[in-house]
């Protein structure tokens, strides 16, 4: 009942700002991209393809908003800005002469009617896997909310295959990226863009900050930052890294789970981590007001043999280590790495802050790696 009242409030608020700013999305062809994983990479691919084709296009994604050469921060832990931010941003996009917009869309945004008053020209769903059940309650409800986007689009895309384009770009390695490219390709075809343009963009794509982003400072092991924060994303990343490692080299994973978010995915991610990584360091990832010990306990609950609950400060049992301080966790992972090994930190990706209690503190996995490697 309370959630329904809140959603009505969001709906009315969205319409207020739509009217206040003069329905700014009118005459802009909006391409909506939703899904559990792969949204951001797919959005950036579509954006680059449309740009290459000579279309005046803007982008609003998890990472930032891009209006030509201008890059705008969209806030902390935000994918789909609410109407207070989105509608004036749309007006700015319209005034700058952009005719198309690629918009990353979340299930929260769809459920809370943040896109009221907006018409989507086309929309695509990358995938739907386990996530946000703390908010939606059941997977079926989560899926139904995601599917709403297709009903809001003039040209919905709900069936597409892996790309037919030969991909030689390491920034788009992995089987899951073939589906991301396939989704971008399907959208590009709606606008009649040639395969030669799509292929050129794909094979020159520089990647997205915080998505399989490699830090290269002359070290003899790989250091990677990735945003994977769902069971499916974590599994896909680790499986891909395993195909790139020789049998004698190890994968060292640093990860955690966010506080006050879906508890049910934590044991799943712990099991995936132990199964696919050679060394696992469990650490903080936006614990908010939850205790790190409780989050850690959830993560290890499906691991056999189960690590002790009172491990602190890098104490070790089997291949699982608990280190609550994320900087120290990354430093520990770097210190354990041998030549040819891969150290990967997941969950934070591009984000520039970490939430403890109710306060956002400056944070960057990239900077943490740089500090650890230089030491």
C-alpha positions as CSV (number, residue, x, y, z in Angstrom):
1,X,0.0,0.0,0.0
2,X,2.7,2.4,1.0
3,X,4.7,1.6,-2.2
4,X,1.6,2.3,-4.3
5,X,1.2,5.7,-2.7
6,X,4.8,6.5,-3.3
7,X,4.6,5.5,-6.9
8,X,1.5,7.7,-7.4
9,X,3.6,10.5,-5.8
10,X,6.4,9.8,-8.2
11,X,4.0,9.7,-11.2
12,X,2.5,13.1,-10.3
13,X,5.9,14.6,-9.6
14,X,7.2,13.4,-12.9
15,X,4.3,14.9,-14.8
16,X,4.7,18.2,-12.9
17,X,8.3,18.5,-14.1
18,X,7.4,17.3,-17.6
19,X,4.8,20.2,-17.9
20,X,7.0,22.7,-16.0
21,X,9.8,22.2,-18.6
22,X,7.5,22.2,-21.6
23,X,7.5,18.4,-22.4
24,X,11.2,18.6,-23.5
25,X,11.4,15.0,-24.7
26,X,8.9,15.9,-27.5
27,X,10.5,15.4,-31.0
28,X,13.5,13.6,-29.5
29,X,13.9,10.0,-30.6
30,X,14.6,8.1,-27.3
31,X,16.3,4.7,-27.3
32,X,15.7,3.0,-24.0
33,X,18.0,0.2,-22.8
34,X,17.1,-1.9,-19.7
35,X,18.2,-5.3,-18.4
36,X,19.9,-6.7,-15.3
37,X,23.4,-6.7,-16.8
38,X,25.0,-5.2,-19.9
39,X,22.9,-2.0,-20.0
40,X,25.8,0.5,-19.8
41,X,28.0,-1.2,-22.4
42,X,25.0,-1.6,-24.7
43,X,24.1,2.1,-24.3
44,X,27.6,3.3,-25.0
45,X,27.8,1.0,-28.1
46,X,24.5,2.3,-29.5
47,X,25.6,5.9,-28.7
48,X,28.9,5.5,-30.5
49,X,27.3,3.8,-33.5
50,X,24.7,6.5,-33.9
51,X,27.4,9.2,-33.6
52,X,29.5,7.5,-36.2
53,X,26.5,7.4,-38.5
54,X,26.2,11.2,-38.3
55,X,23.2,11.3,-35.9
56,X,23.1,14.1,-33.4
57,X,22.8,11.9,-30.3
58,X,23.1,12.4,-26.5
59,X,23.6,9.7,-23.8
60,X,22.5,9.3,-20.2
61,X,24.0,6.2,-18.6
62,X,25.1,4.9,-15.2
63,X,28.5,6.5,-15.8
64,X,27.4,10.0,-16.8
65,X,25.5,12.1,-19.3
66,X,27.2,12.9,-22.5
67,X,26.1,15.9,-24.6
68,X,28.6,16.1,-27.4
69,X,31.9,17.0,-25.9
70,X,30.3,17.8,-22.5
71,X,30.2,15.2,-19.8
72,X,27.9,15.6,-16.8
73,X,27.9,13.7,-13.5
74,X,24.4,12.3,-12.8
75,X,24.9,11.6,-9.1
76,X,25.8,8.8,-6.6
77,X,24.7,5.3,-7.4
78,X,22.1,6.5,-9.9
79,X,21.2,4.9,-13.2
80,X,17.8,6.6,-14.1
81,X,17.7,10.1,-12.6
82,X,14.3,11.2,-11.2
83,X,12.2,13.8,-13.0
84,X,13.8,16.7,-11.1
85,X,17.1,15.9,-12.8
86,X,15.9,14.2,-15.9
87,X,13.5,16.8,-17.3
88,X,15.8,19.8,-17.2
89,X,18.5,17.6,-18.6
90,X,16.1,16.7,-21.5
91,X,15.5,20.4,-22.1
92,X,19.2,21.0,-22.2
93,X,19.6,18.2,-24.7
94,X,16.8,19.6,-26.9
95,X,18.2,23.2,-26.8
96,X,21.6,21.9,-27.8
97,X,20.0,20.5,-31.0
98,X,20.2,16.8,-30.2
99,X,17.6,14.7,-32.1
100,X,18.3,11.4,-30.4
101,X,18.9,10.2,-26.9
102,X,20.2,6.8,-25.6
103,X,18.8,6.4,-22.1
104,X,19.8,3.7,-19.6
105,X,16.6,2.6,-17.8
106,X,16.3,0.8,-14.5
107,X,13.5,-1.3,-13.0
108,X,13.2,1.2,-10.1
109,X,12.8,4.0,-12.6
110,X,10.1,2.1,-14.5
111,X,8.3,1.1,-11.3
112,X,8.4,4.7,-9.9
113,X,7.1,6.3,-13.1
114,X,10.2,8.4,-13.6
115,X,9.6,8.3,-17.4
116,X,6.0,9.6,-17.3
117,X,5.4,11.9,-20.3
118,X,8.2,10.4,-22.3
119,X,7.7,8.4,-25.5
120,X,10.4,5.8,-26.5
121,X,11.1,5.4,-30.2
122,X,12.7,2.0,-29.6
123,X,13.7,-0.1,-26.6
124,X,15.7,-3.2,-25.9
125,X,16.1,-5.6,-23.0
126,X,19.7,-7.0,-22.6
127,X,18.7,-9.8,-20.2
128,X,16.8,-10.4,-17.0
129,X,18.4,-12.4,-14.2
130,X,18.4,-12.3,-10.3
131,X,18.5,-8.8,-8.9
132,X,16.6,-6.2,-6.8
133,X,14.3,-8.8,-5.2
134,X,14.5,-6.7,-2.0
135,X,12.5,-4.0,-3.9
136,X,10.3,-6.0,-6.2
137,X,9.6,-9.0,-4.0
138,X,9.6,-11.7,-6.6
139,X,11.5,-12.4,-9.8
140,X,8.2,-12.5,-11.7
141,X,7.4,-8.9,-10.5
142,X,10.9,-7.8,-11.4
143,X,10.6,-9.2,-14.9
144,X,7.1,-7.7,-15.4
145,X,8.5,-4.2,-14.5
146,X,11.3,-4.6,-17.0
147,X,8.9,-5.7,-19.7
148,X,7.0,-2.4,-19.2
149,X,9.6,-0.6,-21.3
150,X,8.8,-2.6,-24.4
151,X,5.2,-1.5,-24.2
152,X,6.3,2.1,-24.0
153,X,8.2,1.9,-27.3
154,X,7.2,2.4,-30.9
155,X,9.7,-0.2,-32.0
156,X,10.3,-2.7,-29.2
157,X,13.2,-5.1,-29.6
158,X,12.7,-8.3,-27.7
159,X,14.4,-10.9,-29.9
160,X,18.0,-10.6,-31.1
161,X,21.0,-12.9,-31.4
162,X,24.7,-12.7,-30.8
163,X,26.4,-10.3,-33.1
164,X,27.3,-11.5,-36.7
165,X,30.2,-9.1,-36.7
166,X,33.7,-10.5,-36.3
167,X,34.9,-9.0,-33.0
168,X,38.7,-8.6,-32.4
169,X,38.4,-5.9,-29.7
170,X,39.7,-7.0,-26.3
171,X,37.5,-4.3,-24.7
172,X,34.5,-6.4,-25.8
173,X,35.9,-9.8,-24.9
174,X,33.6,-12.5,-23.5
175,X,30.5,-14.3,-24.7
176,X,28.2,-11.9,-22.8
177,X,29.6,-9.0,-24.8
178,X,28.5,-10.7,-28.1
179,X,24.9,-10.3,-26.8
180,X,25.5,-6.7,-25.8
181,X,26.8,-6.0,-29.3
182,X,23.9,-8.0,-30.8
183,X,21.5,-5.7,-28.9
184,X,23.3,-2.6,-30.1
185,X,23.3,-4.0,-33.6
186,X,19.5,-4.6,-33.5
187,X,18.9,-1.0,-32.4
188,X,21.2,0.3,-35.2
189,X,19.3,-1.6,-37.8
190,X,16.1,0.2,-36.7
191,X,17.8,3.4,-37.9
192,X,19.1,1.8,-41.1
193,X,22.7,2.0,-40.1
194,X,25.1,-0.1,-42.3
195,X,27.0,-3.1,-40.9
196,X,30.3,-1.5,-42.0
197,X,29.6,1.4,-39.6
198,X,28.6,-0.9,-36.8
199,X,31.6,-3.1,-37.3
200,X,34.0,-0.2,-37.3
201,X,32.6,1.2,-34.0
202,X,32.7,-2.2,-32.4
203,X,36.3,-2.9,-33.2
204,X,37.5,0.5,-32.2
205,X,35.4,0.8,-29.1
206,X,37.6,1.9,-26.2
207,X,35.3,0.4,-23.5
208,X,33.3,1.9,-20.6
209,X,34.9,3.2,-17.4
210,X,34.6,0.5,-14.7
211,X,33.6,-2.2,-17.1
212,X,36.5,-4.7,-17.4
213,X,38.8,-1.7,-17.1
214,X,42.4,-2.7,-16.9
215,X,45.0,-0.8,-14.9
216,X,48.4,-1.0,-16.5
217,X,51.3,0.5,-14.5
218,X,54.0,-1.9,-15.7
219,X,53.1,-4.6,-13.1
220,X,53.6,-8.3,-14.1
221,X,50.0,-9.3,-13.3
222,X,46.6,-8.0,-14.6
223,X,44.6,-5.6,-12.5
224,X,41.0,-5.2,-13.5
225,X,38.1,-3.1,-12.2
226,X,34.6,-4.2,-13.1
227,X,31.1,-3.2,-12.0
228,X,29.7,-6.8,-11.7
229,X,27.4,-6.7,-8.7
230,X,24.9,-9.4,-9.6
231,X,25.3,-13.2,-9.6
232,X,25.1,-13.4,-13.4
233,X,27.5,-10.6,-14.0
234,X,30.1,-12.0,-11.5
235,X,29.9,-15.4,-13.0
236,X,30.3,-14.1,-16.6
237,X,33.3,-12.0,-15.7
238,X,35.1,-14.8,-13.8
239,X,34.4,-17.4,-16.5
240,X,35.8,-15.0,-19.1
241,X,38.9,-14.3,-17.1
242,X,39.4,-18.1,-16.6
243,X,39.5,-18.5,-20.4
244,X,42.3,-15.9,-20.5
245,X,44.4,-17.4,-17.8
246,X,46.8,-20.3,-18.1
247,X,46.3,-23.2,-15.7
248,X,49.3,-22.2,-13.6
249,X,48.0,-18.6,-13.1
250,X,45.5,-17.6,-10.5
251,X,42.4,-15.3,-10.3
252,X,42.3,-13.2,-7.1
253,X,38.9,-11.7,-6.5
254,X,38.0,-8.7,-4.3
255,X,34.3,-8.2,-3.9
256,X,31.5,-7.5,-1.4
257,X,27.7,-7.0,-1.5
258,X,25.9,-3.7,-0.9
259,X,24.1,-3.1,2.4
260,X,20.3,-2.6,2.6
261,X,20.0,-4.3,-0.8
262,X,18.9,-7.8,-2.0
263,X,20.1,-10.2,0.6
264,X,19.1,-13.3,-1.4
265,X,21.9,-12.8,-4.0
266,X,24.7,-12.7,-1.4
267,X,25.0,-16.5,-0.8
268,X,24.8,-17.0,-4.6
269,X,27.6,-14.6,-5.2
270,X,29.7,-16.2,-2.5
271,X,29.3,-19.6,-4.0
272,X,30.2,-18.3,-7.5
273,X,33.2,-16.5,-6.2
274,X,34.7,-19.6,-4.5
275,X,33.9,-21.8,-7.4
276,X,35.5,-19.7,-10.1
277,X,38.2,-17.7,-8.3
278,X,41.4,-19.1,-6.8
279,X,41.5,-16.6,-3.9
280,X,38.5,-14.6,-2.6
281,X,38.8,-11.5,-0.5
282,X,35.4,-10.3,0.9
283,X,35.3,-6.6,1.7
284,X,33.1,-3.6,1.9
285,X,30.8,-2.4,-0.9
286,X,28.5,0.4,0.2
287,X,27.5,-1.3,3.5
288,X,25.3,1.7,4.4
289,X,23.8,1.1,7.9
290,X,24.3,-2.7,7.8
291,X,27.1,-4.3,9.8
292,X,29.9,-5.7,7.6
293,X,29.9,-8.9,9.7
294,X,26.3,-9.6,8.8
295,X,26.9,-9.0,5.1
296,X,30.0,-11.3,5.2
297,X,27.9,-14.0,7.0
298,X,25.3,-13.9,4.2
299,X,28.0,-14.2,1.5
300,X,29.7,-17.2,3.0
301,X,26.5,-19.0,4.0
302,X,26.6,-21.3,0.9
303,X,30.4,-22.0,1.0
304,X,31.5,-25.4,2.1
305,X,33.5,-25.8,4.3
306,X,32.2,-22.6,5.8
307,X,34.8,-20.1,6.8
308,X,34.7,-18.8,10.4
309,X,32.5,-15.8,11.1
310,X,35.0,-13.9,13.2
311,X,37.7,-13.5,10.6
312,X,39.1,-9.9,10.5
313,X,42.0,-8.0,9.1
314,X,43.1,-10.5,6.4
315,X,42.7,-13.7,8.5
316,X,42.6,-16.6,6.1
317,X,40.8,-19.9,5.8
318,X,41.0,-21.9,2.6
319,X,40.7,-19.6,-0.3
320,X,38.5,-17.1,1.5
321,X,39.8,-14.0,3.3
322,X,37.8,-11.3,5.1
323,X,39.2,-7.7,5.0
324,X,36.6,-5.1,5.7
325,X,38.8,-2.1,4.6
326,X,38.5,-2.1,0.8
327,X,41.8,-0.3,0.3
328,X,43.6,-2.9,2.4
329,X,41.7,-5.7,0.6
330,X,43.0,-4.5,-2.8
331,X,46.5,-4.0,-1.4
332,X,46.4,-7.6,0.0
333,X,45.2,-8.9,-3.4
334,X,48.1,-7.1,-5.1
335,X,50.6,-8.5,-2.6
336,X,49.4,-12.0,-3.3
337,X,49.6,-11.7,-7.1
338,X,52.4,-13.6,-8.9
339,X,53.5,-12.8,-12.5
340,X,50.7,-13.8,-14.9
341,X,47.9,-13.8,-12.2
342,X,44.8,-11.7,-12.5
343,X,43.5,-9.4,-9.7
344,X,39.9,-8.2,-10.2
345,X,37.8,-6.0,-8.0
346,X,34.1,-6.1,-8.7
347,X,31.0,-4.2,-7.5
348,X,32.2,-0.6,-7.6
349,X,33.4,-0.1,-11.2
350,X,33.2,3.5,-12.2
351,X,31.6,4.8,-9.0
352,X,33.4,7.7,-7.2
353,X,32.0,7.2,-3.7
354,X,31.2,4.5,-1.1
355,X,28.4,4.8,1.4
356,X,29.0,4.1,5.1
357,X,26.1,4.8,7.4
358,X,24.3,7.5,5.5
359,X,27.4,9.3,4.3
360,X,29.0,9.1,0.9
361,X,32.8,9.1,1.1
362,X,35.1,9.6,-1.9
363,X,36.2,6.3,-3.3
364,X,37.7,4.8,-6.5
365,X,38.7,1.2,-7.2
366,X,41.0,2.5,-9.9
367,X,42.8,4.8,-7.5
368,X,43.0,2.1,-4.9
369,X,44.7,-0.2,-7.4
370,X,47.1,2.5,-8.5
371,X,48.1,3.2,-4.9
372,X,48.5,-0.6,-4.2
373,X,50.6,-1.2,-7.3
374,X,52.9,1.8,-6.7
375,X,53.5,0.6,-3.2
